[in-house]
Structures are given as structure tokens and as C-alpha cells.
Amino acid sequence: MNTTPTNNTPVAIWPGCGQHLLRPDERGWHRPTDGYWRLWLSRPELAPVDDSCVAERQLHARLLVEPGRPVAAIELETLADQDVAENYRHFLRLREAVSSAGTLEAAYLGWVRSRRFDLPPLFMDLVVQAIVARLLADEEDAQVWRAAELLFRPQRVTVFEGRVLCGDQQALDQAQQHGGFGELGRLLREGGVTLADTQLQVLSTENAARYLADRCNDGCHRHLLDLTHGLSQTLSRGLVLQLDNARSGLRSLARVLELWLRHLLGLAVSIRPEARVDDPAWRWHIGLDVQASALLDALYQGQSLPEETLRCLISLFRLDFGDPSVVQIDMRRRPVYLGLAMDGEGRLRLKPQNLLLNLPLSA
């Protein structure tokens, strides 16, 4: 399934992030259009509601006509709802940052390098989502697209019958409220409930086409991603055969991270999942989330960790650079190890900026 039609107009994949309303520059980064900013103005954080004051409605109408127009501080101070006024301040900071930088990618790297994330997480996630959607434009593997969601949507993880399954946190929480089947781990362990009894599906070759179609619906995140390293097959006489999981979502996530580094930093790297690190010369590691950062630091320092903490580690990855000259001298031809972990309640919040900030680059 090609996501770019012949007229070069992007398909509205994940339409809520506005990636189809961006235009590429000469380096393949993406400039916003007026339509992109109008989409932001249509979001519930900014769109007027029945009890919106006159000043709010007038401001919104003026911005719809001219999305790039300056907004004076007094215009926000006169709004009756100061929560709405604060949302507008966030929107204007986003607009200013992207307009000044020229592209979403340049603005995002500016936030990363300055370590100043002064926008709400939702705003940052929508920027990342738009960037990811464009860098995957020619990707046809549904599992790679699903793995990419980890970069901008919080997940829940559980181990069920030896498989590590990852589901969209918001979708699972909504299902708990409206479907009545509860949190993922309990769903899969209690009462004999199976995946077939719910709207949840583990992404596979059989339902990949359905997932690819669902991308055009921002509210549909029913597919679970299998993050299992290996699978066990019981043979006769009690023998158990350990098989490599060729379709593990960890491999797809590694592919997404490779593309992420190539697109934003111009780095050619290879990343592959690892079940363990047996490297006496282990020198550099990066946690892809808060839990993994703390866990890898402790392991690197030789600390003994309780079993329940170690169980939170979902996977390790090995990153190798295609061009050793881009790396610090002491790290040339040495791997960087990455970690992915959930917290004690099974929540996974990958932070893609960690990979951009913490590589041992020479410059």
C-alpha cells in the first residue's frame, strides 16, 4: 500500500496531526501551510464552544482568515476563559517556533538541543507524529507504522502466555470505560476473556490491511503490537524449542529509530534488538524512556536489582554507526546500547528526543 498518490498530494494518514498539510523543502523537511495552522485552530483546545465569549469567537474567526496574523497580549487577556487563553499562548509559541525555524523538524531539533520543552506534551506529540508520518510515507509494512506510534502515543504493556503485548493506553482506557473489559493485563488473565471477545487484535499479516486502513481514523487504535524477542515451541518428550521471533515488533521499532536518526540528524546507523548485553567493553548506553535510563545506569554501575525491577525491561538494542568518523574517538567502532522499559504498572512512554540528545557524536 503506497501512501503517496501520483499527484504528490499526501494521503491524510493520522489526519489529526496535519502531516498532509505540510510541504517538503529541498532537504525533505516540512514547512507548515495555512491549512496546517487552521487544523490546529479546529482542535478542541482552541475551537469555540457554545459558552465561548464574544472576544474568543472573534479571535478565532480572525485567525481562521489569517492563521499567521500577530496576536497582541491584550487580545488574550480579554478572553473570559483564561484556560483557553493559555491554550492560545501555547499555540502561538508553537507557531512562532516553527515559523522562525522554517520547518517542523528544525523547530523540534531546536527544542531538543535547548532542552526547553515549554509546550504541553500533546503539542509535542502531534509535532512528532507529523514528522514520523512523513518519514514513513513510502513504508508499506503495517508493523513498522504501528511501532512508530510508540514515539508519540503512550502505551500499556503486559506479558500474556509468554508474549509481550503492547496496546495504546488511551484506547485501552476508553475501552475500560465504555466496553467494560478493563485494563489489558486483567483482560487477558481473568475470567476466560480472550482477544476475540473484544475489539483488540494483535497485529499480524492477516489483519495488516485493516490496520493500514485504520490510520485514516485518528480515533482507532485497536491493534496490539507483539514485542516478544523469541517464541517457545513444545516438542515431544518435554523438549522446548526456543525460536527467534522474526516478526517481533522490536525489529520494526528498531527500523523506525534508524529512520528517525537518518531524517533528523543525517546519521546512517543500524539498530537491532538484543535480549542481553554480553560486552565487557560496554561504554555507552541510552534509555529510550525514564525507566530504561535509570535501569541501565544501575546495571552499568554493577548494582544488583530486584527481579520485579528487571522485569520492567522490555528490550535492549544495539546501535552501530555506518560512519565511525561521526563518533567521539573513544567510541569509534564501539556499539551504543539502548534500553526500552515500562514502569511498575505496565506503562510505556518512549521519548524520541533521548536518542537525538545523548549519542556520542564528535560534533
Beta strands, then each sheet from edge to edge (+ up, - down):
strand 1: 22-24
strand 2: 30-32
strand 3: 155-160
strand 4: 163-168
strand 5: 201-202
strand 6: 223-226
strand 7: 230-234
strand 8: 240-244
strand 9: 269-274
strand 10: 285-287
strand 11: 313-321
strand 12: 336-341
strand 13: 347-348
sheet 1: 1+ 2-
sheet 2: 5+ 6+ 4- 3+ 13-
sheet 3: 7+ 8-
sheet 4: 9+ 11- 12+ 10+
end
